[in-house]
Amino acid sequence: MAELTNILHCDLDAFFASVEQLDNPSLRGKPVVVGGSIHSRGVVSTCSYEARNFGGLRIITESEALELLRPLPVSRIWGIGQKTERRLDKLGIKTIGDIQDLPPEWLEDKIGSAGRLFWELAHGIDKRAVEPEYERKSLGREETFPEDINDTAYLEKLIAQFAAELCRKLRQEALFAATITIKLRYSNFKAITRSKTINPCNSDIIVTQIASELLHHSYNNKHPLRLFGLSLGQLSSVTSLEQGILFEPQLNADYKNIDRLMDEIRDRFGPGAIKRANLLPHKDIE
């Protein structure tokens, strides 16, 4: 058996639940959930370990790992996608147990260097280093509504609000997004996403306009929504803001200058010091 790797995992998500248990000793040792109001729809933002482990806790020892893995399909192994799964299936390899029973050299001969990695993972051996730092690939924001809505005007204001928050984060990190995606989840929990790829930008005006277009092309008000989300992907540090024929170069320069000035005002006087007109206080948006 390979030498074991010790991994220290600091779970900060339970912090808020732990604070509540500290403030209210009667909750100690009980399942505690931090979420929305009990009188309306909400989502769980965090919970205590008593809640997490309720009925679902199982400690897997090293000696149990192999037998636990045996009946699982090969697709449960990291790195095995649909293409590799089909390839293994043609070789008569369907479960992780099938891989465990084979010599690693045979797998290498049949599917290349990845064969040994899959053999090791099937035996609970993972030599990869833990990488706590990673490059951000996307940035998103979503909201679950207290009640289902079909108000397009509200959704447009939400788009503007999300775009302003996300694009400010991009500018603070000197990043640009090349993909804009909206997410719609209906009252029956069916979810759809719609995306558009553009030349990289971090202007909330542009993001708001494109996300609004995606909304109008994909939503007709007939079916109420329980959730709406906006995400920006394909993040990079490119410096070109040219938008081709979609946006004129002069407009790009104007947008960039407006964003810069607004960021400077917010940095000096606070995030609420200046807002775009479409984000002025609305009774439905805080």
FIBAZA-864357 format. One line per 10 residues: their letters; for each residue x, y, z of C-alpha. Coordinates in nm, 3 decimals, decimal comma. Layout:
N
a = X:Y:Z; ...
//
This chain:
286
maeltnilhc = 0,000:0,000:0,000; 0,135:0,343:-0,091; 0,240:0,586:0,180; -0,060:0,777:0,309; -0,088:1,149:0,246; -0,207:1,364:0,533; -0,451:1,635:0,420; -0,566:1,911:0,654; -0,914:2,030:0,555; -1,040:2,346:0,727
dldaffasve = -1,417:2,362:0,695; -1,511:2,726:0,740; -1,862:2,682:0,600; -1,990:2,561:0,938; -1,859:2,877:1,108; -2,189:3,067:1,114; -2,376:2,769:1,254; -2,107:2,730:1,520; -2,142:3,099:1,614; -2,517:3,052:1,661
qldnpslrgk = -2,454:2,749:1,881; -2,205:2,955:2,082; -2,455:3,238:2,130; -2,737:2,997:2,210; -2,605:2,704:2,419; -2,940:2,524:2,392; -2,857:2,452:2,026; -2,529:2,276:2,100; -2,530:1,916:1,985; -2,840:1,974:1,772
pvvvggsihs = -2,876:2,003:1,393; -2,866:2,377:1,308; -2,932:2,520:0,963; -2,854:2,877:0,853; -3,088:2,979:0,573; -3,389:3,194:0,492; -3,702:3,268:0,690; -3,906:2,966:0,803; -4,213:3,144:0,665; -4,087:3,158:0,304
rgvvstcsye = -3,876:2,969:0,053; -3,504:2,972:0,114; -3,179:2,789:0,063; -2,937:2,644:0,316; -2,621:2,854:0,327; -2,452:2,642:0,592; -2,534:2,396:0,869; -2,380:2,235:1,174; -2,212:1,895:1,159; -2,505:1,744:1,347
arnfgglrii = -2,726:1,843:1,052; -2,475:1,735:0,787; -2,414:1,394:0,941; -2,777:1,317:1,021; -2,839:0,963:0,875; -2,554:1,013:0,613; -2,234:0,967:0,796; -2,001:0,682:0,706; -1,633:0,658:0,790; -1,438:0,457:0,533
tesealellr = -1,122:0,298:0,662; -0,823:0,217:0,445; -0,897:-0,155:0,467; -1,256:-0,104:0,347; -1,173:0,117:0,052; -1,102:-0,153:-0,206; -1,420:-0,351:-0,142; -1,626:-0,033:-0,138; -1,488:0,069:-0,477; -1,527:-0,271:-0,651
plpvsriwgi = -1,895:-0,256:-0,758; -1,885:0,107:-0,869; -1,885:0,186:-1,245; -1,555:0,295:-1,400; -1,709:0,637:-1,471; -1,674:0,715:-1,099; -1,295:0,733:-1,141; -1,156:1,081:-1,196; -1,049:1,129:-1,556; -1,274:0,864:-1,710
gqkterrldk = -1,528:1,036:-1,931; -1,779:0,895:-2,178; -1,521:0,831:-2,450; -1,283:0,641:-2,220; -1,575:0,457:-2,061; -1,685:0,327:-2,404; -1,330:0,225:-2,480; -1,302:0,031:-2,154; -1,644:-0,126:-2,212; -1,521:-0,273:-2,541
lgiktigdiq = -1,239:-0,432:-2,340; -1,493:-0,586:-2,102; -1,408:-0,343:-1,820; -1,724:-0,210:-1,661; -1,657:-0,173:-1,289; -1,372:-0,046:-1,074; -1,334:-0,404:-0,956; -1,258:-0,507:-1,313; -0,970:-0,258:-1,316; -0,847:-0,378:-0,975
dlppewledk = -0,817:-0,733:-1,111; -0,596:-0,634:-1,405; -0,219:-0,580:-1,414; -0,136:-0,208:-1,457; 0,097:-0,294:-1,746; -0,195:-0,448:-1,939; -0,402:-0,132:-1,897; -0,110:0,084:-2,008; -0,068:-0,130:-2,317; -0,438:-0,099:-2,407
igsagrlfwe = -0,518:0,265:-2,329; -0,181:0,435:-2,284; -0,014:0,605:-1,989; -0,348:0,692:-1,827; -0,397:0,320:-1,768; -0,162:0,316:-1,470; -0,327:0,625:-1,319; -0,669:0,461:-1,345; -0,530:0,141:-1,191; -0,386:0,338:-0,897
lahgidkrav = -0,707:0,532:-0,842; -0,903:0,207:-0,852; -0,680:0,088:-0,565; -0,730:0,405:-0,364; -0,385:0,537:-0,455; -0,373:0,905:-0,550; -0,028:1,062:-0,577; -0,154:1,398:-0,703; -0,064:1,695:-0,484; -0,346:1,896:-0,328
epeyerkslg = -0,368:2,232:-0,502; -0,555:2,477:-0,277; -0,495:2,768:-0,515; -0,654:2,768:-0,856; -0,717:3,009:-1,138; -1,068:3,150:-1,136; -1,256:3,035:-1,445; -1,595:3,194:-1,388; -1,784:3,433:-1,165; -2,156:3,411:-1,097
reetfpedin = -2,451:3,533:-0,896; -2,798:3,383:-0,857; -3,109:3,436:-0,648; -3,386:3,203:-0,535; -3,707:3,404:-0,508; -3,932:3,387:-0,198; -4,219:3,324:-0,440; -4,221:3,227:-0,807; -4,222:3,529:-1,039; -4,279:3,606:-1,406
dtayleklia = -4,203:3,979:-1,395; -3,960:4,057:-1,678; -3,905:4,413:-1,554; -3,787:4,278:-1,220; -3,557:4,029:-1,393; -3,405:4,308:-1,602; -3,326:4,506:-1,287; -3,178:4,194:-1,134; -2,958:4,151:-1,439; -2,833:4,508:-1,404
qfaaelcrkl = -2,765:4,454:-1,033; -2,579:4,126:-1,085; -2,382:4,267:-1,380; -2,269:4,568:-1,175; -2,149:4,345:-0,889; -1,976:4,086:-1,107; -1,808:4,332:-1,344; -1,674:4,537:-1,054; -1,511:4,220:-0,919; -1,364:4,154:-1,262
rqealfaati = -1,218:4,504:-1,282; -1,075:4,474:-0,931; -0,892:4,158:-1,039; -0,803:4,297:-1,386; -1,002:4,019:-1,553; -1,226:4,010:-1,859; -1,511:3,772:-1,946; -1,571:3,622:-2,289; -1,890:3,427:-2,210; -2,215:3,554:-2,061
tiklrysnfk = -2,464:3,298:-1,931; -2,807:3,330:-1,777; -2,976:3,053:-1,580; -3,351:3,011:-1,544; -3,508:2,760:-1,304; -3,883:2,718:-1,331; -4,133:2,640:-1,057; -4,120:2,270:-1,156; -3,740:2,277:-1,099; -3,660:2,243:-1,469
aitrsktinp = -3,355:2,460:-1,543; -3,218:2,600:-1,867; -2,910:2,807:-1,947; -2,844:3,039:-2,238; -2,499:3,169:-2,327; -2,331:3,404:-2,567; -1,961:3,435:-2,644; -1,823:3,783:-2,703; -1,488:3,953:-2,724; -1,355:3,985:-2,367
cnsdiivtqi = -1,502:4,270:-2,162; -1,568:4,373:-1,801; -1,824:4,648:-1,860; -2,154:4,606:-1,677; -2,329:4,808:-1,949; -2,230:4,553:-2,212; -2,299:4,254:-1,986; -2,641:4,395:-1,891; -2,734:4,449:-2,255; -2,631:4,102:-2,370
asellhhsyn = -2,783:3,922:-2,069; -3,109:4,111:-2,123; -3,112:4,000:-2,487; -3,059:3,639:-2,378; -3,350:3,675:-2,134; -3,589:3,810:-2,397; -3,493:3,538:-2,645; -3,545:3,256:-2,396; -3,823:3,365:-2,159; -4,182:3,457:-2,246
nkhplrlfgl = -4,338:3,528:-1,902; -4,578:3,235:-1,930; -4,410:3,008:-1,676; -4,301:3,150:-1,339; -3,942:3,123:-1,223; -3,810:3,022:-0,883; -3,446:3,116:-0,955; -3,247:3,342:-1,184; -2,870:3,347:-1,225; -2,604:3,532:-1,422
slgqlssvts = -2,248:3,409:-1,469; -1,942:3,532:-1,657; -1,702:3,274:-1,795; -1,384:3,225:-1,997; -1,209:3,473:-1,772; -0,871:3,605:-1,881; -0,639:3,898:-1,829; -0,652:4,019:-2,190; -0,646:4,394:-2,226; -0,833:4,439:-2,554
leqgilfepq = -1,189:4,567:-2,521; -1,257:4,579:-2,893; -1,607:4,444:-2,960; -1,593:4,432:-3,338; -1,913:4,531:-3,512; -2,123:4,472:-3,202; -1,999:4,778:-3,016; -1,824:5,081:-3,162; -1,466:5,149:-3,041; -1,566:5,494:-2,913
lnadyknidr = -1,847:5,343:-2,708; -1,600:5,097:-2,560; -1,374:5,384:-2,455; -1,670:5,569:-2,305; -1,783:5,262:-2,112; -1,431:5,206:-1,984; -1,399:5,567:-1,866; -1,739:5,558:-1,696; -1,653:5,232:-1,520; -1,318:5,373:-1,408
lmdeirdrfg = -1,471:5,692:-1,268; -1,749:5,504:-1,088; -1,498:5,261:-0,937; -1,284:5,550:-0,813; -1,586:5,714:-0,649; -1,691:5,389:-0,482; -1,338:5,322:-0,361; -1,323:5,667:-0,203; -1,675:5,715:-0,069; -1,816:5,362:-0,038
pgaikranll = -2,004:5,116:-0,263; -2,333:5,307:-0,236; -2,188:5,646:-0,326; -2,288:5,623:-0,693; -2,524:5,403:-0,895; -2,647:5,379:-1,249; -2,999:5,506:-1,307; -3,133:5,156:-1,370; -3,018:5,058:-1,021; -3,185:5,335:-0,827
phkdie = -3,386:5,206:-0,526; -3,676:4,984:-0,621; -3,930:4,841:-0,380; -3,849:4,489:-0,496; -3,470:4,508:-0,505; -3,263:4,588:-0,202
//
